[in-house]
Amino acid sequence: MTNPNIQELAEDEITAILARNRVGRIAFSMHDRVDIQPIHYVYSQGWIYGRTSHGAKLAALGKNKWVAFEVDEVVSLFDWRSVVVHGGVYVLDADSTPEAQATYARALELLRRLLPATFREDDPVPYRDVVFRIAVQESSGRRAMMPE
C-alpha cells in the first residue's frame, strides 16, 4: 500500500480555503480549560467575521482574546485540507467612534452575504447579537493526498 502524502499549504491556498468555507471551529481558553465550538463565519481581507451570543464563550474571550480557528475540507480519509489560524478576537461596537461604526457596518454587510436575514425581522438566530472578528495573525495549513 502506498503511504499518503502530507504537504504544507501555500499562503494563497490557505486564503482560498478560508474564503470558500462558511463553518469553522473557534478554540479558546479560560483558566486551565480549553473549549472549541463551531461557528458560521465570513472571511475577508485577513479577518474572520462571525456572530455569537452573550454567555460563557464571550466571557472567556473578554478575559483572553487569543484564539485558534480551524477550517477543514474532508473528501476522504487521505484526501483532506486543514487550515489553522491564530489571532485576537475583537468584539465590534456599532455605537462608538466613526471608525468602529464603519468596521461594524462592513462586518454586517459581509455577514448578510452569508445570511441575508442577519439582524432583520426574519433572522433565524436573533440571539446571536454580538458581532466579532478574528485577526488572522498566523496561519498554517496542511493537506493529505494519495500519490497517483
Rosetta silent file (secondary structure, phi, psi, omega in degrees, C-alpha in Angstrom):
SEQUENCE: MTNPNIQELAEDEITAILARNRVGRIAFSMHDRVDIQPIHYVYSQGWIYGRTSHGAKLAALGKNKWVAFEVDEVVSLFDWRSVVVHGGVYVLDADSTPEAQATYARALELLRRLLPATFREDDPVPYRDVVFRIAVQESSGRRAMMPE
SCORE:     score description
SCORE:     0.000 S_00000001
   1 L     0.000  140.214  178.238    0.000    0.000    0.000 S_00000001
   2 L   -82.783  139.582  178.656    1.220    3.498   -0.817 S_00000001
   3 L   -79.840  147.992  177.224    1.508    5.964    2.051 S_00000001
   4 L   -67.748  152.621  178.866   -0.427    9.231    1.923 S_00000001
   5 E  -100.337  119.533  178.283    1.465   12.371    1.050 S_00000001
   6 E  -105.003  126.778 -177.265    1.140   15.144    3.687 S_00000001
   7 E  -132.023  152.875  172.068    2.099   18.635    2.492 S_00000001
   8 E   -76.226  144.949  175.812    2.112   22.186    3.821 S_00000001
   9 L   -89.039  144.841  174.235   -0.298   24.574    2.106 S_00000001
  10 L   -74.975  161.864 -178.060    0.917   27.777    0.492 S_00000001
  11 H   -57.704  -40.167  179.446   -0.461   31.115    1.738 S_00000001
  12 H   -67.872  -31.383  176.325   -2.749   31.519   -1.290 S_00000001
  13 H   -69.918  -39.008  177.205   -4.198   28.029   -0.695 S_00000001
  14 H   -61.337  -47.895  179.561   -4.852   28.903    2.957 S_00000001
  15 H   -61.028  -41.850 -179.849   -6.638   32.106    1.951 S_00000001
  16 H   -62.956  -40.974  178.815   -8.715   30.244   -0.657 S_00000001
  17 H   -65.600  -44.176  177.529   -9.864   27.665    1.917 S_00000001
  18 H   -61.208  -40.263 -175.851  -10.819   30.367    4.409 S_00000001
  19 H   -72.236  -33.048 -173.893  -12.699   32.282    1.707 S_00000001
  20 H   -91.897   -7.467  179.497  -14.736   29.401    0.294 S_00000001
  21 L  -102.373  164.218 -176.534  -15.932   27.875    3.569 S_00000001
  22 L  -131.314   -8.538  178.610  -18.605   29.113    5.959 S_00000001
  23 E  -128.344  129.165  176.952  -18.316   26.900    9.060 S_00000001
  24 E  -140.513 -173.940  179.456  -15.227   26.612   11.232 S_00000001
  25 E  -125.623  132.853  177.088  -14.304   25.991   14.845 S_00000001
  26 E  -104.520  129.765  178.300  -13.072   28.568   17.326 S_00000001
  27 E  -112.574  134.449 -178.278  -10.878   27.354   20.188 S_00000001
  28 E  -145.906  162.170 -178.092  -10.391   29.479   23.294 S_00000001
  29 E  -125.981  151.069  175.949   -9.172   29.010   26.843 S_00000001
  30 E  -143.132  117.910 -175.291  -10.376   30.061   30.258 S_00000001
  31 L    58.835 -119.217 -178.608   -8.218   29.306   33.272 S_00000001
  32 L  -108.719   24.929 -178.774   -6.968   25.736   32.706 S_00000001
  33 E  -122.401  135.694  175.247   -9.743   24.644   30.320 S_00000001
  34 E  -111.142  136.172  178.575   -9.756   24.790   26.519 S_00000001
  35 E  -126.132  156.170  177.540  -13.025   24.734   24.622 S_00000001
  36 E  -139.595  133.610 -177.016  -13.821   24.524   20.917 S_00000001
  37 E  -138.991  143.856  176.835  -17.111   25.446   19.275 S_00000001
  38 E   -74.476  146.266  175.434  -18.386   25.559   15.693 S_00000001
  39 E  -143.267  152.487  168.630  -19.301   28.945   14.232 S_00000001
  40 E   -82.880  145.740 -178.198  -20.571   30.357   10.964 S_00000001
  41 L  -152.863  167.228  171.680  -18.148   32.873    9.535 S_00000001
  42 E  -132.466  134.718  177.246  -17.142   35.027    6.591 S_00000001
  43 E  -102.610  135.637  175.493  -13.506   35.650    5.656 S_00000001
  44 E  -154.746  123.207  170.222  -12.416   38.972    4.170 S_00000001
  45 L    46.744   52.596  175.660   -9.011   40.610    3.808 S_00000001
  46 L    83.105   10.319  179.254   -7.234   38.968    6.725 S_00000001
  47 E  -131.598  144.599  173.846  -10.220   38.915    9.086 S_00000001
  48 E  -109.392  121.016 -177.121  -12.742   36.242   10.080 S_00000001
  49 E  -106.383  139.926  178.722  -16.162   37.731   10.918 S_00000001
  50 E  -155.210 -179.844  177.910  -18.817   35.991   12.989 S_00000001
  51 E  -129.123  150.993  174.516  -21.678   36.337   15.445 S_00000001
  52 E  -149.044  176.780  176.853  -22.203   34.915   18.883 S_00000001
  53 L  -113.421  165.809  176.633  -24.495   35.345   21.848 S_00000001
  54 L   -66.528  140.108  179.785  -23.768   36.511   25.362 S_00000001
  55 L   160.001 -159.444 -173.435  -22.560   33.655   27.531 S_00000001
  56 H   -61.563  -41.426 -179.038  -19.540   31.633   28.602 S_00000001
  57 H   -61.724  -47.156 -178.973  -17.678   31.917   25.284 S_00000001
  58 H   -65.430  -39.064  177.436  -17.972   35.692   25.205 S_00000001
  59 H   -62.911  -42.153  178.563  -16.989   35.951   28.875 S_00000001
  60 H   -64.172  -42.536 -179.477  -13.914   33.802   28.218 S_00000001
  61 H   -68.274  -25.035  175.751  -12.964   35.887   25.175 S_00000001
  62 H   -69.438  -25.174 -179.872  -13.300   39.035   27.280 S_00000001
  63 H   -95.310  -28.077 -179.550  -10.556   37.727   29.557 S_00000001
  64 L  -145.204  101.918 -172.908   -8.306   36.168   26.903 S_00000001
  65 L   -78.813   -6.813 -176.389   -8.716   37.418   23.346 S_00000001
  66 E   -82.644  126.864 -176.985   -6.232   34.940   21.804 S_00000001
  67 E  -134.454  167.024  165.889   -7.897   32.112   19.899 S_00000001
  68 E  -115.646  149.502 -179.598   -7.276   29.416   17.358 S_00000001
  69 E  -137.200  134.126 -176.256   -9.665   28.932   14.463 S_00000001
  70 E  -129.819  141.924  174.388   -9.805   25.854   12.230 S_00000001
  71 E  -132.212  134.616  178.699  -11.448   25.028    8.921 S_00000001
  72 E  -124.319  147.059  168.974  -11.349   21.591    7.294 S_00000001
  73 E  -124.963  111.491 -174.936  -12.266   20.260    3.873 S_00000001
  74 E  -118.094  121.940  174.798  -12.532   16.483    4.012 S_00000001
  75 E   -99.182  -44.848  178.342  -13.208   14.305    0.976 S_00000001
  76 E  -157.896 -177.623 -175.318  -11.938   11.034    2.414 S_00000001
  77 L   -54.469  -39.245 -179.677   -9.526    9.597    4.953 S_00000001
  78 L  -121.617   34.367  174.267   -6.462   10.560    2.905 S_00000001
  79 E  -143.527   88.885 -176.451   -7.885   13.412    0.856 S_00000001
  80 E  -152.585  163.176  173.907   -8.289   16.494    3.025 S_00000001
  81 E  -134.809  142.216 -179.212   -7.150   20.059    3.672 S_00000001
  82 E  -141.160  134.821  178.959   -6.972   21.781    7.048 S_00000001
  83 E  -123.020  136.182  175.364   -6.222   25.394    7.978 S_00000001
  84 E  -123.721  131.131  178.863   -5.440   26.724   11.456 S_00000001
  85 E  -117.897  142.834  171.314   -5.399   30.440   12.261 S_00000001
  86 E  -121.789  139.770  178.020   -4.177   32.117   15.432 S_00000001
  87 E   176.921 -178.830 -179.802   -5.118   35.665   16.351 S_00000001
  88 E   -92.819  148.719  176.855   -7.005   38.034   18.571 S_00000001
  89 E  -100.213  136.212  179.554  -10.785   38.358   18.788 S_00000001
  90 E  -128.351  119.756  175.992  -12.318   41.813   18.707 S_00000001
  91 E   -77.004  132.391 -176.659  -15.959   42.475   19.596 S_00000001
  92 L   -95.112  140.319 -176.072  -17.356   45.112   17.254 S_00000001
  93 L  -122.109  121.548 -179.479  -19.382   48.033   18.556 S_00000001
  94 L   -81.385   -7.413 -172.576  -21.781   49.957   16.336 S_00000001
  95 L  -112.351   21.737 -179.595  -22.155   52.740   18.904 S_00000001
  96 L  -114.727 -128.460 -173.268  -18.653   54.110   19.353 S_00000001
  97 L   -67.541  160.632  176.285  -16.234   56.005   17.091 S_00000001
  98 H   -57.054  -37.171  177.899  -16.881   56.621   13.383 S_00000001
  99 H   -64.382  -43.577  178.233  -14.093   54.136   12.553 S_00000001
 100 H   -64.353  -38.785  178.276  -15.704   51.476   14.771 S_00000001
 101 H   -63.739  -39.634  178.810  -19.083   52.169   13.187 S_00000001
 102 H   -66.692  -40.631  177.936  -17.591   51.697    9.704 S_00000001
 103 H   -63.790  -42.536  178.423  -15.968   48.413   10.754 S_00000001
 104 H   -63.228  -43.957  179.447  -19.264   47.202   12.197 S_00000001
 105 H   -61.140  -41.071  177.896  -21.136   48.211    9.025 S_00000001
 106 H   -64.243  -43.079  177.964  -18.614   46.293    6.902 S_00000001
 107 H   -60.125  -44.043  179.838  -18.980   43.234    9.163 S_00000001
 108 H   -63.170  -41.812  177.080  -22.761   43.399    8.858 S_00000001
 109 H   -58.989  -44.762  179.610  -22.505   43.645    5.065 S_00000001
 110 H   -66.508  -44.569 -179.687  -20.287   40.550    4.984 S_00000001
 111 H   -63.858  -31.679  177.569  -22.464   38.580    7.408 S_00000001
 112 H   -73.504  -18.634  171.600  -25.534   39.372    5.290 S_00000001
 113 H   -68.717  -35.241  177.778  -23.793   37.762    2.315 S_00000001
 114 H   -76.724  -46.980 -176.873  -23.778   34.571    4.362 S_00000001
 115 L  -138.923   95.708 -175.329  -27.227   35.014    5.892 S_00000001
 116 L   -54.862  -25.622 -178.156  -29.272   37.859    4.349 S_00000001
 117 L   -81.499    2.906 -177.393  -31.660   37.910    7.335 S_00000001
 118 L   -51.822  121.567  178.637  -28.869   38.856    9.777 S_00000001
 119 L    60.123   27.419  174.222  -30.315   41.314   12.353 S_00000001
 120 L  -114.475  176.009 -175.157  -33.569   41.576   10.433 S_00000001
 121 L   -58.251  -34.384 -177.554  -37.080   40.526   11.427 S_00000001
 122 L   -98.056   21.032  178.287  -36.709   37.026    9.928 S_00000001
 123 L   -61.035  121.246 -178.661  -33.257   36.341   11.446 S_00000001
 124 L   -73.740  -14.201  179.584  -33.227   32.626   12.395 S_00000001
 125 L  -133.015   60.354 -175.698  -30.666   33.251   15.192 S_00000001
 126 L   -63.648  -21.787  179.338  -31.578   36.666   16.657 S_00000001
 127 L   -71.618  -15.314  173.985  -29.990   35.740   19.994 S_00000001
 128 L   -85.271   78.536 -171.295  -26.577   35.847   18.281 S_00000001
 129 L  -105.347   11.860  178.308  -26.443   39.582   18.720 S_00000001
 130 E  -113.312  123.280  178.819  -22.703   40.116   19.220 S_00000001
 131 E   -99.375  136.168  179.681  -20.561   40.695   16.123 S_00000001
 132 E  -140.108  168.588  171.562  -16.858   39.927   16.310 S_00000001
 133 E  -143.204  152.187  179.567  -13.855   39.461   14.119 S_00000001
 134 E  -113.989  127.742  175.616  -10.652   37.484   14.426 S_00000001
 135 E   -77.188  126.349  176.242   -7.390   38.902   13.117 S_00000001
 136 L   -81.633   89.897 -176.538   -5.559   36.323   11.004 S_00000001
 137 L   -92.071  -32.743  174.323   -2.175   36.937   12.618 S_00000001
 138 E  -139.201  142.268  176.427   -0.682   33.496   11.988 S_00000001
 139 E  -146.119  149.282  175.169   -1.941   30.779    9.685 S_00000001
 140 E  -147.813  159.077  179.526   -0.843   27.356    8.602 S_00000001
 141 E  -153.994  154.419  178.612   -2.357   24.604    6.563 S_00000001
 142 E  -139.245  157.524  175.791   -1.796   21.024    5.548 S_00000001
 143 E  -137.681  150.868  172.854   -3.204   18.639    3.015 S_00000001
 144 E  -120.865  140.217  174.203   -3.206   14.878    2.644 S_00000001
 145 E  -156.700  153.638  178.064   -3.483   13.031   -0.631 S_00000001
 146 L   -85.214  136.810  177.197   -2.600    9.655   -2.007 S_00000001
 147 L   -63.612  147.626  179.929    0.168    9.626   -4.626 S_00000001
 148 L   -81.188    0.000    0.000   -1.018    8.835   -8.123 S_00000001
